[in-house]
Amino acid sequence: MNNIPLIELRNVTVQRGERTVLDGVSLCIAQGEHAAILGPNGSGKSTLIKLISRELYPRLKDEAWSLRILGQERWRLFDLRNHLGIVSNDWMQMCTRPYAGYEIVLSGFFGSVGVWPYHEVTAEMERKARETMERLEIAHLAERRTDEMSSGEARRILIARALVHDPQALVLDEPTTSLDLHATHELREALRRLAREGIGIVMVTHHLPDIIPEIRRVVLMRVGRVYCDGAKEEVLRDAALSELFGVPVEVVEKGGYYHVL
């Protein structure tokens, strides 16, 4: 395994208006590692995703700081997609438009919403898009319009869109938001298959059951800072989560999944 980290933040601060949303965060995730970033709403989790995807940038400050992806501080966004597949809830907005599922997946090659006349679609791109949809067991959605899909179907379409580049890792922001029980189960099973195939899973969530068994590391975030970071079985404890969420909880594990009572 390459020793260069997949994602490396050192003393990174992000300010939005007058509010500091990330405060001196240091975090390192290795290539091939599966990790979950857990915390309540407002803890800075989604801001972290926007940093990684280059939608936000750190605040310049006098103290030493750095933000690197695969050892590089600067990236062309199109090149970054070849290494990291970002699936955020912001992208779900594209699934309210009348594009077929296959077209949304294919548009991942161009960083667009839909395929346009000036895009040069190759036979290899078409093959890869179909293959990726089959891989996620959504080939039957190829001709269905995304604005007619369920939230779970649309979420898997977006994951397929992120996968057409064969990225090293998927970065997922609250992946089961708005999904029913069946769709949630299907999505988690799909992520488990991808993790076993060797694709790194970096997941931001506030739902413990989203943390699939293949994820061994959990980072807890609170008010813009890393509160706790370590092996899942050491971090997901009653005391730590009660403190994190501000309510008394009991953590139970069943079948490799963790739940709170």
N, C-alpha and C positions, 0 to 999 in steps of 0.2 A: 504494500500500500504506500502511495506517495506520502511523504512527510509534510508536504505543503497543505495547510488547512483548507478546507472548503470555504469556510467563512471565519473571519477573524476580526473582532472588534476590540480595540484597546482604548479605554477611557473616552468613549464616544458619548457626546451630549447632543441632544436635539431639542430645539426650542421652536414652538409654534406660537407666534405672537408673544405675549408676556409669560406664557406657560412653558416650563421645562417638562417635556414628556419622556425623555430619556436622560438620565443623570449619571454621567461617568460610567457607562456600561462597558464591561470587558467580558467577552464571550468568544470561545474558540470551538468550532465544530469540525471534526476531521472528515476527510473524504471517505465515503462509504458508511459513515455513522448515521444511525437513526436516532433522532432526538425530538423531544416534545418540549415546547415552551408554554408553560401553564400559568395562568393568572386571572384575576378578576377583570371585568371591564375597566378600562382606564389605567391599566398597569403598564402600558407601553408595548404590548405584544404586537399589535398591528403596525405600530410605528416601526418596529424592528423589521417587519416584512417590507415596508416601504423603503427603508434604508437599503436592504439587500437588493431590491428591484430598481433602485436608483430613482424612485419617485420623490424621495426626500434626501437631504444631505446633512451631515453633521454640522454643528455650529463651530465656527473657527474659534479657537481659544489659545491662550498662552501656553498652557500645559501640553505636553506631548500627547498626541492621540493618533489613531490610525484606523482605517476601515479597509480591509483587503478581502477580495474573493479570489481564491486560488492563487494567492500571493500577489495579485495586482491591485493597485489602488484605482486605476482608471480603466474603464471599459466602454467600448461601443455597445449600446444596448442590444443591437442585433447579435453581436458576438456572444454576449452574456447569455442569451437564450439557448445557445448550444450547450451550455454547461448547467444552467439552472432553469427548471421549469416552474414558473410562478403561477399558482392558482389562488387568486384572491376573490373575495366577495365582490369587489369592484368589477371584476370581469364578468360576473353573473349578469350585469346589465346588458351585455351583448346578446344574451339569450332571450331578450325581450323583443328581438328584431326578427323579421321573417326570413331567416336563412336556414337552409337545410343543415342537418347535423354534419354531414360529410363536408360541406363547404366551410363550416366553422373550423373543423379539424384541419382541413387543407390550408386555411388562412394562417395557421400557425407558422407556416414557412415564410410568410411575408410580414408578420407582426401587425396584421390588419384585422378588421372585422369584415369577414366575407372576402371573396375573391373578385378582383376587378379586372376589366379588359386589358389594362396595361401589365398585369402580372403574367409572367411567363411560367406556366405550369408544365412541369415535365412529367413524363411517364413514371419516373422514379418517385416523384412527389406523390402522384396518385396512388402508386403501389404502397408507399409507406403509410399514407393516410388510411387506406383500407386495412392494411395489416395492423395498424395501431388500434383501430376500432374493433377488429376481431380480438385483439389481445385483451381488450377491456370488456369484451362480450357485449358490445353495443353496435355491431354491424347492422342490426335491424333498425337502427335509428338514422341510417345514412340519408334517407330521403325525407324524414320527418322534419318539419319546421321546428326550430328550437323554441319559438314562442308558443308551441303546442305541446311541449314536453313537460314532464314533471320536474320538480327541482332536482331530484336525484339523477334523472337522466341527463339534464343539462349539466350538472356538476361533472359527470363522467365524460361528457363531450369536451368540457374544458380541460380535463386531465389529459384526454387523448390529444387535444390541441397542443398542450405543453410537451407531450412525449414525442412528437414527430421528429424532434431534433436529437432524440436519444440522449437527453441530458443525464448528467451524473447524479443529479438529485432533484426531487420535487420539493418545493416549498409551498406549504398549504396553510391558508389562513382560515381558521374556523370551518373545517371542511364539511361538517354535518349540519350547519345552520340551516334551518327551515326544512330539513328532511324528516319524513316520517320514519317509523321503526324499520319497515322493510327496506326503504332506500338507504337508511343509515347502515344497516347490516350489509347490503350489497357493496356500498362504498368502502366500508372497512375491509371486507374480504378482498376487494380489488387492490387496495393499498397493501394488504398483507402479501398478495402475490407479487406485486412490484418490488416490495422489500426483499422477498426471498430471491428474486431475480437479480438483485444486486444494485438496485436504484436506491440511493439514499433518500430517506424520508425525514424532512424537517417540518414539524407541524406546530402551529400556534393554535391553542384552544383554551377554553375554560371548562370543557367537559372531560372528566376523567376517562369515561369509556371510549373516547376517541383515541386514546393512547393504546394502539394495537400492541399485541405481545412482542412483536419484533423490535419495538422501541425500547431500548434498555436505559436510556439516559433522560432525565427530566430536569428542566431548568424552571424554577419558580420565579416569577417576576411580581414585584409589588411597588407601586408608586414610582415607576420609571427606573427601578434598580433591580439587579439580580439579588433575590432574597435567599435562594438556596439552589445548589447545582450538584447533581451526583447520580448515582445508580438509582433506578426507579424504586426498587424495594426499600432503599434507605430514605428517599425523599418523600414518597407518598405515605406519610405517617399522619396519625390523628392530630398531633400537636402542631406540626408544620402547616397542615392545610387549614386547621381551625384558625391559626394566626393569620394565614394568607387571606382567607375569605371573610374573616371577622365574625364567624359563627361557629359554634361547636359542631364538629362532624366526627363521624366514625368511618374509617376507611376499611373496605373489605375487598378481597381479591377472589375472583372466581374465574376459572378457565383462562387465566392469563390476563384478564381484564380487571381494572380497578373501578370501584364504585364508592360513592359516599352515602351514608345514611343520616 
